[in-house]
Amino acid sequence: MNGHIVVGVDGSPEALNAVRWAADEAMRRARPLRIVHVTGVYAYDIPLREVVQAFATLEDYSRTVLDDAEALARRRHPDLPIGAVLGEGVIADVLRQAATEATALVVGSRGYGRFSPARLGSVSAGLAGRSPCPVVIVRDPPARERAEIVVGFDDHSAAALRFAFEEAARRGARLRAVHAWQPPTVSPFVLGADPIFEELFAAARHRAVLVLQRWRDRHPQVRVVEEIVPGGAVAAICRASASADLVVVGSRGRGLFGSALLGSVSRGVLHESRCPVAVVRPTMASVASMA
């Protein structure tokens, strides 16, 4: 990775929110910002006649999208190094390629064509499940900073925890670590055996605390709030997102985040979170860092 931040734009208001978030993140990290727009009528559900009515050519339209996004980023951070790239092809493929050596890939939660609400699952899941770097989906950005990061974690969330702790340290923010414990399915004849569930929950809490402690030791400056609760992970994480600047989840794993590409928890959080969401894939580097 060379450390730049990539943001995909399509001319929609939601994409401009992504530009604001990406520009702020690039400044926090002291990294360049790369703005990418994918051209071609086939890339968006916009009738050609509507494009031609407003612009002489599709190339003019695409250049205007890039220029507007770049101008916004420069107004926000005049000293930020910014590059603009006009790509052609399938949106998700072009953005993944642009993010090959990036620190993060940022997109809006909805927009024109394949960034619309109906397509959120296919494009965002494809990016989050296969991107070579963390993907941040910007939805409902807070009007003001809340100084809190939320991370959903289990026994196999090293990459997400690493990203969340580093982000909290960079922002000087509190980290709320959410672990949701799903009670095991048992016979109805033992449903009244409260001590059994209390012991199981205590054991789950102990494991979660141990997982967190390794990262707390590495980032002693980060204030951590542990939230270990029984029940569904999506509901717990999204509830916490109401007072957060960013939610961090893993893209795959066993147990809580298990899936071939993008797990049900990550997908659910993408749809229901009330703030931007970072989806972080496990990597050999993150696994090795825990050794």
N, C-alpha and C positions, 0 to 999 in steps of 0.2 A: 504493500500500500504506500502511495506517495502522500496520502493525507488530505486530498482535496474533498470537498463536499459536493455531491452532484444533486441537482434538483431538476425534475421533469416538469415541463410547463406545456399547457395546451390553450392558453388564452382565457381560461375560466377564472372567476373570482377565487375559487378554492385553490387553484394553482398559484395564484398570487399570495395566498396565505402560506403556501408551502415555501415560496421564495423568501418571505419574511422570516420564517422559522429557520430556513437553511442559511440565510445570510447571518442571522444572529448566532447560529451554531458555529459557522465558519469563523466569526470574530472571536467567539469564546475559545476556539481551538487554535487561533492564529493560523488558519489554513485558507487556501484559495477556494473560491466558489465557482463551480462549472454549471452553467444553465443549459439544459438540453431540450430542444423541441423536435418532435418527429413530424416531418412534413408528409403530405399526400392525402388526398380526399379519402382514400381507403382506410386511413388511420383513424378517422373520426366519423361520427354519424351526422355530418353536416352536408346538406345538398350542395352540389357544385354551384348551382345558380345563386344560392344565398351568399356564398363566398365571393363570387364574381361581382355581385351587386355592390359589395362594399370595397373590394380590392380589384385592381387591374388583373392580377394573376395570383395563383395560389402561393407562389414564391413570395409575393409582396405580403400576403397575409401571414405567412410563416415568419418572415423577417420582422413584421410588426409585433408578433407575439414575443419573439426573442428580445427585441428592442425595449418593449414595455417592461418585461421582467428584469432586464438588466438595469434599466433606469430606476426601477423601484429599489433594487438592491443597492445601487450606488447612492441613492438619496438616503437610504437607511444607514449605510456605512461607507462613506466616501473613500476611505483608505483601504478598503477590502479589495484584494486582487480578484478580478472577475473575468471569466471567459465564457463565451457563448458558442454553442455547437448546434448546427442544423443537421439532424439525422434523417434517414429515410428507411422505412421498413416497418416491421411489427413493433409496436411501442415497447412492450415488455422486453423484447430481445435487444432493441437499441439501448434501452436504459441499463439493462444488465451489462452490456458490453461497455458502456460509458463508465460503469461503476467498478470495472475490473480491479483498479488500483485505488479505489476511493475509501474514505473512512466511513461514509454513510451515503445512502441514496434516499432522497426525500421526494415524496409525491403528495398531491392533494387527495383527500378522501373521495371526492367526486368532481365531476367536471364534464367536459364534452366527450362524446364517444365512449371510449373504453375506460375513461375515468368517471363515468356516470355511476349512480348508485346501483343500477342493475348489474353493472360489470365489476363492481368492487371485488366480489369474490374471485373472479378469474384472474384479473390483472394483479391486484394486490397480493392475492395468495401466491400467484406465480412468481412475483418479485420477491416476496418474503420467503418463500420456500426454496428459491434457487439463487437468489442474489449472492454475489461474492462478498458482500459487506452488509452490515445492519441496514434495514429499511425502516424509514420513519414515515408513517401515514399521518398527515396533518388534518385533523378534524376538530372543529370547535376550539381553536386556540384560545386560552384564557385571555381576558382583556388586560390583566395585570399578572405579574409573576407571583406565584404562591410559595415559592421556595420549597417545594416538595416534589420528590420523584417517587413513583410507585413501581415496585418490581414484583411480579408474580413468580414464585420459585417452588421447586421441589428438589429431590435428591440429584437431579440430572440437569441443573440449570446453571452450570458454571459460566457459560458465555453470557447469558442474560445478567447474572449477578455481577460479573466483571464490568460489563458495560454500564450497569446502573450505578455501581459504587463509584466508578470513574466519573460519570456524568454528575453525580451528586457532589463529589469533591470539586469538580471544575466549577460548578455553579454556587458552591457554598450552601447547598440545599440539604434539607432533611430527607432521609430515605425511609420510606414506609415499605417494609418487606412483608408481602402477603403470601401466606401458605394456607391453602384450603384443604382440609382433611375430609375425605369422603368416607363415612363409616362403612365397614364391610357389610355385605349382604349376609344376614343370618336367619336362622329359623325363627318364626314368629313366637315360638315357645320361650325364647330367651330375650325377647324384646324388653321385658321388664327388668332385666339384669343390669341395672345402671352401673354397678361397680366394674363390670366387664368393659363397657364402653368408656368409662372414665380411665381405666388402665390403658386401653388402646389409644385414646386421645393423648394421654400423658406421654406414651411412648412416641407417638407421632410428633408431639411438640418437642420432645427431647432431640429427636433426629433433626428436626428443622433448625433448632437452636445451634446444633453442632455444625450444620451446613453453613449457617450465617457466620458463626464465630471465626471461621477461617478467613472470611472476607473482611470482617470487622478488624481482625488483627492487622490486615494489610492496609486498611484505611481508617486508622484510629481517629482522624479528624472528622469523619462523617458521623453525624448523629443518626442512629438507627431506631426506628419504631417497629417492633415486631408485632405482626397481626396474624396470629395462628388461630384459625377458626374452623369448625366443622361445617360442611356444606359444599355448595358448588363454587368452583374457582372463578368462573366468569362473573357471577353476581358479586363476589367479594372484591375482585379486582376493579370492576366497573364502579362499584360503590365508592371505592377509595379514589377513583379517577376524578370524582367531582371536586376534589380540593387539591389536585395535582397539576404540575406543569407538563409532565410526561409520564406515560406508563411504559414499562419495559417487560416484554415477555419473550420466551424462547419459541423457536419455530418448529422444533421437533424434540423428541426425547421419549423416555418411557414414563409410564404412570400419568402424571398430571398433564404433560404436554405430548403424549404419544400420538403419532400420525405418520403416514408415509411422507408427507411434505409439510403441510401446515395443519397443526392439530386443531381439534374442536375448541379448545380454550383460546388459542391465539386468534382463530377465526371469529369466535364470539366476542372477544375483546375488541377486535378491529371494528365490528359493527356497533357495539354498544358503548364503547368508551366515551367519556365526555371531555377528553383532551387528546393531544397527539399520542400516537403509539409507536414505539420502536420494537421491531421484531428482529431478534438476534439469532442467527444460526449458530449451532455449535461448530467449533473449528478445532483442528488438531492443536493449534496454539493455545486455545483456551483450556483444552483438556490437559495439555502438558503443564500449563501454569498451575494446576491444582496438585501436581505430583509432589 
